[in-house]
Amino acid sequence: MLTQPRRFGAYGLAAAIALTLLAMGAGWWLGLRSGANRSAGDPRQTILEKEINVLVQREERHESSDTDRQRLLELLVGLGRQQEAIALLEPMADREPERWSLRLMLAELRRDSGDPTGAERELRQILSRQPHQVEALQLMSLLQLEQGKGSQALRQVQAAFTATTTPGIKPQALGLGLLLAEIQDRVGQRPQAKATYQKLAVSFPQDPRPMVALAMLLQKSGDTPAALTALTNAKQRSGNTGNADPVLDQLASNWSMLLVRSQSNAAKPMQGGGVASSPTVQPALGGSQPAPGNQNP
């Protein structure tokens, strides 16, 4: 699900698909910021600060290699020094415009720094070259949703999805379709989201992700029996590809227990006659929804 947390990997689709949608070219970016909350007295931070100083001096002397710059960027982001990371990353992205992942990182840093306009500007540069780039469209959609521009996000992703499904289905249609369905759900078009997942399941019959996403949607809607059916289908698809995922088994087990408990409560006589109404079944695993690995996000 598209959400608000301020790190790149956290705003993807439901758990079943986020890792796929977030499969960036520079994988080291994911999770770089795990150390951003270290206290000033942390001895590890002192060591990292010294390493930063060495790398900065090397950069100022124009002696840095690409490996040096990447390491410096990792350290700056990891320690929450966003403005310095932006200053380093911007010329790197300008020098290598074909490496869209650099521009995408720059857009995320600008968003994190409270500059959505700057983030959108970076994303438009990516999309001008690759209009169907899923990760760029995902971040652009998040920015638009955060600013109350859900209809704009929907139109943009719908256009990209249509372009990859007409006249024939192209590989990137899967990621775009998953993103489209997530946005449809976010803007109150849950029936359309369900239809999109179903279309993807038909178009990609060997891939479990559309059925996992559909199961998540159905469970969120309170239809646990239908969600379990979709999840069983997804498990069958995973088994057919030799990639059976224990996460799906655990999810199915949790939902089954919730369903049994719900049915048991519904069958208990109420004091004074009648039957207790069935409580709304909430999503399992902590009440929220990424996904067998990607993604979505």
Beta strands, then each sheet from edge to edge (+ up, - down):
end
